[in-house]
Amino acid sequence: MKTDDKAIADGIIAAIGGMDNIRAVGHCSTRLRLTLHDKAKVDEKAIEDIEGVKGQFFAGEQYQVILGTGLVNRVYDIVAGENQGGVNTDIKADLYAGMSLPKKLSRILGDIFIPVIPVLVATGLFSGFINCINSFGVQMDPNVLTIATILMKTAFTFLPVLIAWSGMKQFGGSPVIGIVLGLMLVNPLLPNPNDVVKGTVEAITFHPFGLEWNVVGYQGSVLPALVVALIAAKTEKALKSVVPDVMDLIVTPFTTILVAGLLGMLVIGPVCQTVEHAVLAAAKFVIALPFGLGGLILGGTQQAIVVTGMHHIFLALETDYLATTGFNPFNAMISGGIMAQATAALVTGLKVKNPKKRGFYMAASLPAFLGITEPAIFGVNLKFGRPFLFALCGGACAGWCGAMLHAASTGMGVAAIPGIVTYLYSQQAIINYFIIHGVGIVVSGLLTWFFFDPNKAEQGELEG
């Protein structure tokens, strides 16, 4: 043990109020993470004056001290060993213990998506730019278009792989098993769900007990991958507790993949598909409601459905509208909600004081303005909760306006800023476009600006 390491550890312990003030301790690759009984006892200036400490901050209930790679492991070992093993080192369980069920679920979902956010931001920007170019009728060389399609669709096509990998880490399983299970869900041998919806291919059909059971791929879906990761992690943990060490290397991964993989493809996926079909039938009923109520409901819930990953089912609804009428009112009802999510993330970024977080939150809002809301939702709005709800309110108001104006797009799959090109067919349609999106932006922006403080939320004072 290095003398300096002991001095750093002792200095941190003294500045946070002593060992008795520590509820739990953990660490990541660079930061010592602590939950404390009394945050008021922390002397932040004393912490920053300790040689070797590169910074400190509160993140919700967690107090984090930045030490850097290597050093953080050594200091953690000292702090965790100061009370002869009496210190709680399960900091994640300690954090979750004091949370309500909705906040716990939101936190788990956020923790799963945070590692995935950077690639979704990058891919979302690619997708937005390419969609914008295509919407203006710019002809691209087929080879260039192929490369562009790879850039903009890979992360979302293989989203279940990313979710299963991150979910397995979050639930305490082996990440590599999550990767394999995610790849199974998007295996090209399974029919693409979008193609099934469009009627270009047929689902794989089984007939157990005389029932029709359809199986498809789950490209772009979130819910099946989350459930599969949870089942796999629980299965792996259960097996490790009973399988002898000499057999663990073979039996545990084999059984985990067999159980979770089959359940994912044959049970979890089809059940989610059934739920999706129910959502589609409900959407048709809702759109037909009088006095703009359909737009109010769809505009206020569509981005919540995005969280589940089941929003691709609406492709069938949009396809039907375009095929029979040439217009797509569904787009007009939900596009303002996309801008509302983008605005909520942007305003949160503008209000937060931490420069690094400000840049992260504002960067997450950019793809949303181009129609890709996952980075804004999972990286910012859903993490805090209140901005997400405010954005849903903005979406509801925008959707109601769209329904009352009888607004409609002439396309599908493109919304928010790039979607303006699908409203260029008439002067009134363009006016409707700006009204709808303006309402979503104003309502979401004002609610987030006046009724949410991300700095206090980070400290757990409002969102705790």
Secondary structure, DSSP 8 states (H G I E B T S, - for coil): --HHHHHHHHHHHHHTT-GGGEEEEEE-SSEEEEEES-GGG--HHHHHHSTT--EEEEETTEEEEE--TTHHHHHHHHHHHTTTT-S---HHHHHHHTS-HHHHHHHHHHHHHGGGHHHHHHHHHHHHHHHHHHHTT----HHHHHHHHHHHHHHHHTHHHHHHHHHHHHHTS-HHHHHHHHHHHT-TTS--HHHHHHTSS--EEE-GGG--EEE---TT-SHHHHHHHHHHHHHHHHHHHHS-HHHHHHHHHHHHHHHHHHHIIIIIHHHHHHHHHHHHHHHHHHHT-TTTHHHHHHHHHHHHHHHHT-GGGHHHHHHHHHHHHS-BHHHHHHHHHHHHHHHHHHHHHHH---HHHHHHHHHHHHHHHTT--HHHIIIIIHHHSHHHHHHHHHHHHHHHHHHHTT--BS-SS--TTGGGGGGTT-HHHHHHHHHHHHHHHHHHHHHHHHH--HHHHHTTSS--
